[in-house]
Amino acid sequence: MKVKCPICGKPAVQEFRPFCSKRCADVDLHRWLGGSYVIPGMEGEAEGEEE
């Protein structure tokens, strides 16, 4: 079974796995650094908040 690139869906290349190219790897990194990927939490869980 071939692994598909999570960004564009093309077959992954071993050098950039799980991506197909450096471009798709950079797109993913930009999304992480830009805050596009978030793990949802409960309201009021922000660090430093007290009830």
Secondary structure, DSSP 8 states (H G I E B T S, - for coil): ---B-TTT-SB--GGGTTSSSHHHHHHHHHHHHHT-S-----TT-STT---
